[in-house]
Amino acid sequence: MASSNIAVLLTIGVITVLVIRMIYVINRSRKPLHSKSPRSLSTLIVLGSGGHTAEMLNLLYVLQTERFKPRYYIAAATDNMSLQKAHVFEDSLLGKEAPEEVGGAEFMQIYRSREVGQSYITSVGTTLVAIAHALWLMIKIRPQVILCNGPGTCIPLCVIAFLFKVLGIRWSSIFYVESIARVRKLSLSGLLLYKLHMADQLFVQWPQLKEKYPRAHYVGRLM
């Protein structure tokens, strides 16, 4: 009887600590990223098929590359075009700036949780594989900053990054920029990160989205 009571108390204690830690992480995540350290920030950039990669590369053109390095590009395993475009972008930087300022870049692929047209039954197994792969990538990269703008491949990476923050393993600031194509409502990825308070900063490009989602930041049209 005594041992069962101790187990219950320990369980309650652990849950309480995790809840307090989660509240702390959510509150701290709302503050802008202000790093006074001269050291650069390792940055994970999530690419997606279609217009997601084009929009992300447009953002990267105005990014302080000497501040955000090394850069790790991740795209779905079936999306080779996005990584090719990222290679071209990095090559263009080398032609404009000194190599030490540009920093290094790595290109990786991640399994999709579900392919288009895949049945929900078989997607259970592929989702588990995708989560395991995302966990391995996050342990390997340990980014300080995560940039994403809509592809579903960002969700397992952001979930793991958030859990790492709660557990005190690694603090990764998550910045989500909603696609310009989203005028009236957030994409599913954006909605999940917004509702679950996982994104440190969520940016939208239309004022009506700011009105509908008050915690989002309206930055105007970036394209």
C-alpha positions as CSV (number, residue, x, y, z in Angstrom):
1,M,0.0,0.0,0.0
2,A,2.8,2.4,1.0
3,S,4.7,1.6,-2.2
4,S,1.7,2.3,-4.4
5,N,1.1,5.6,-2.7
6,I,4.8,6.6,-3.3
7,A,4.4,5.6,-7.0
8,V,1.3,7.8,-7.3
9,L,3.0,10.7,-5.6
10,L,6.1,10.4,-7.8
11,T,3.8,10.3,-10.9
12,I,2.0,13.4,-9.8
13,G,5.3,15.1,-9.0
14,V,6.7,14.3,-12.5
15,I,3.5,15.5,-14.2
16,T,3.5,18.7,-12.2
17,V,7.1,19.4,-13.0
18,L,6.5,18.8,-16.7
19,V,3.4,21.0,-16.8
20,I,5.3,23.9,-15.0
21,R,8.2,23.4,-17.4
22,M,5.9,23.5,-20.4
23,I,4.3,26.7,-19.2
24,Y,7.7,28.2,-18.8
25,V,8.8,27.2,-22.3
26,I,5.6,28.6,-23.9
27,N,6.0,31.9,-22.0
28,R,9.7,32.2,-22.9
29,S,9.1,31.3,-26.5
30,R,6.8,34.3,-27.0
31,K,9.8,36.6,-26.5
32,P,11.8,37.7,-29.6
33,L,15.1,36.1,-30.2
34,H,17.8,38.4,-28.9
35,S,21.2,36.8,-28.8
36,K,24.1,39.2,-27.9
37,S,26.6,36.5,-28.5
38,P,28.9,37.1,-31.5
39,R,28.7,33.4,-32.2
40,S,26.6,32.2,-35.2
41,L,23.4,30.2,-34.8
42,S,23.1,26.7,-36.3
43,T,19.9,26.9,-38.4
44,L,17.6,24.1,-39.7
45,I,15.7,25.1,-42.8
46,V,12.7,22.9,-43.8
47,L,11.9,22.9,-47.5
48,G,8.7,21.8,-49.3
49,S,7.5,21.0,-52.7
50,G,5.6,23.5,-54.8
51,G,5.8,27.1,-53.8
52,H,7.1,26.5,-50.3
53,T,10.7,26.2,-51.4
54,A,10.5,29.3,-53.6
55,E,9.1,31.3,-50.7
56,M,11.7,30.0,-48.3
57,L,14.6,30.9,-50.6
58,N,13.3,34.4,-51.1
59,L,13.4,34.7,-47.3
60,L,16.9,33.4,-47.2
61,Y,18.2,36.0,-49.6
62,V,17.6,38.7,-47.0
63,L,18.9,36.5,-44.1
64,Q,22.2,37.4,-42.5
65,T,24.0,34.3,-43.6
66,E,27.0,35.1,-41.4
67,R,24.7,35.1,-38.4
68,F,22.8,31.9,-39.2
69,K,25.3,29.2,-39.9
70,P,25.9,26.4,-40.5
71,R,22.7,25.8,-42.4
72,Y,21.0,22.5,-42.6
73,Y,18.4,22.0,-45.4
74,I,15.8,19.3,-45.0
75,A,13.3,18.1,-47.6
76,A,11.1,15.1,-48.0
77,A,12.7,12.0,-49.3
78,T,10.7,12.2,-52.5
79,D,11.4,15.9,-53.1
80,N,14.8,16.1,-54.9
81,M,13.9,19.4,-56.6
82,S,13.9,21.5,-53.4
83,L,17.4,20.4,-52.4
84,Q,18.7,21.1,-55.9
85,K,17.3,24.7,-55.6
86,A,19.0,25.0,-52.1
87,H,22.3,23.9,-53.7
88,V,22.0,26.6,-56.3
89,F,21.2,29.2,-53.6
90,E,24.2,28.3,-51.5
91,D,26.4,28.4,-54.7
92,S,25.1,31.9,-55.4
93,L,26.2,33.0,-51.9
94,L,29.7,31.8,-52.4
95,G,29.9,34.0,-55.5
96,K,29.0,37.1,-53.5
97,E,30.5,36.7,-50.0
98,A,33.7,35.3,-48.5
99,P,33.4,31.6,-47.6
100,E,34.0,32.2,-43.9
101,E,31.0,34.6,-43.8
102,V,28.7,32.3,-45.8
103,G,29.4,29.3,-43.6
104,G,28.8,25.6,-44.3
105,A,25.6,24.0,-45.5
106,E,24.4,20.4,-45.4
107,F,21.5,18.9,-47.3
108,M,19.4,16.1,-45.9
109,Q,16.1,14.2,-46.6
110,I,13.4,13.0,-44.2
111,Y,10.7,10.4,-44.6
112,R,7.2,11.6,-45.2
113,S,4.5,10.7,-42.6
114,R,2.1,10.2,-45.4
115,E,2.3,10.3,-49.2
116,V,-0.5,11.8,-51.3
117,G,-3.2,9.1,-51.9
118,Q,-1.7,6.8,-49.2
119,S,-4.3,5.0,-47.1
120,Y,-4.6,6.0,-43.4
121,I,-4.0,2.4,-42.3
122,T,-0.6,2.1,-43.9
123,S,0.2,5.7,-43.0
124,V,0.4,4.7,-39.3
125,G,3.6,2.7,-39.9
126,T,5.1,5.4,-42.2
127,T,4.3,8.0,-39.6
128,L,6.2,6.1,-36.9
129,V,9.2,5.7,-39.2
130,A,9.1,9.4,-40.0
131,I,9.0,10.4,-36.3
132,A,12.0,8.1,-35.6
133,H,13.9,9.6,-38.5
134,A,13.0,13.1,-37.4
135,L,14.3,12.3,-33.8
136,W,17.6,11.0,-35.2
137,L,18.0,14.1,-37.4
138,M,17.3,16.5,-34.5
139,I,19.8,14.6,-32.2
140,K,22.4,14.9,-35.0
141,I,21.8,18.5,-35.9
142,R,20.7,20.0,-32.6
143,P,19.8,23.4,-34.3
144,Q,19.4,26.6,-32.4
145,V,17.0,28.0,-35.0
146,I,14.3,26.3,-37.1
147,L,12.8,28.0,-40.1
148,C,9.8,26.6,-41.8
149,N,6.9,27.8,-43.9
150,G,4.2,25.2,-44.4
151,P,5.3,21.7,-45.6
152,G,4.0,18.9,-43.4
153,T,7.5,17.5,-43.0
154,C,8.2,20.3,-40.5
155,I,5.7,19.0,-37.9
156,P,7.6,16.0,-36.5
157,L,10.8,18.2,-36.4
158,C,9.0,21.0,-34.6
159,V,7.3,18.6,-32.2
160,I,10.6,17.0,-31.2
161,A,12.2,20.4,-30.9
162,F,9.5,21.5,-28.5
163,L,9.8,18.3,-26.5
164,F,13.6,18.9,-26.3
165,K,12.9,22.4,-24.9
166,V,10.5,21.0,-22.3
167,L,12.9,18.3,-21.2
168,G,15.8,20.8,-21.1
169,I,17.8,18.9,-23.8
170,R,18.2,21.7,-26.4
171,W,16.6,25.1,-26.9
172,S,15.6,25.5,-30.6
173,S,13.7,28.7,-31.5
174,I,11.0,27.8,-34.1
175,F,10.1,30.5,-36.6
176,Y,7.2,29.8,-38.9
177,V,6.3,32.0,-41.9
178,E,2.9,31.2,-43.3
179,S,2.7,31.0,-47.1
180,I,1.4,34.0,-49.0
181,A,-1.2,31.7,-50.6
182,R,-2.9,31.5,-47.2
183,V,-5.2,34.5,-47.1
184,R,-8.1,33.6,-44.9
185,K,-6.9,30.8,-42.7
186,L,-3.7,29.1,-41.6
187,S,-2.4,26.0,-43.3
188,L,-2.7,22.7,-41.2
189,S,0.9,23.0,-40.3
190,G,0.6,26.6,-39.2
191,L,-2.6,25.9,-37.3
192,L,-1.0,23.0,-35.4
193,L,2.0,25.1,-34.4
194,Y,-0.2,28.0,-33.4
195,K,-2.8,26.1,-31.4
196,L,-0.2,24.0,-29.6
197,H,2.0,27.1,-28.9
198,M,5.0,25.4,-30.4
199,A,6.2,28.2,-32.7
200,D,8.3,30.9,-31.0
201,Q,7.2,33.4,-33.6
202,L,4.5,32.8,-36.3
203,F,4.4,35.3,-39.2
204,V,1.6,35.9,-41.6
205,Q,1.5,38.0,-44.8
206,W,-2.1,39.1,-44.8
207,P,-3.7,41.5,-42.2
208,Q,-6.9,39.4,-41.9
209,L,-4.9,36.5,-40.6
210,K,-3.5,38.7,-37.9
211,E,-7.0,39.6,-36.9
212,K,-8.1,35.9,-36.8
213,Y,-5.0,34.7,-35.0
214,P,-3.9,37.5,-32.6
215,R,-0.6,35.8,-31.5
216,A,0.6,35.9,-35.1
217,H,2.9,38.7,-36.4
218,Y,1.8,40.5,-39.5
219,V,4.9,41.3,-41.7
220,G,3.3,42.2,-45.0
221,R,3.8,40.4,-48.3
222,L,7.3,39.0,-48.6
223,M,7.1,37.7,-52.2
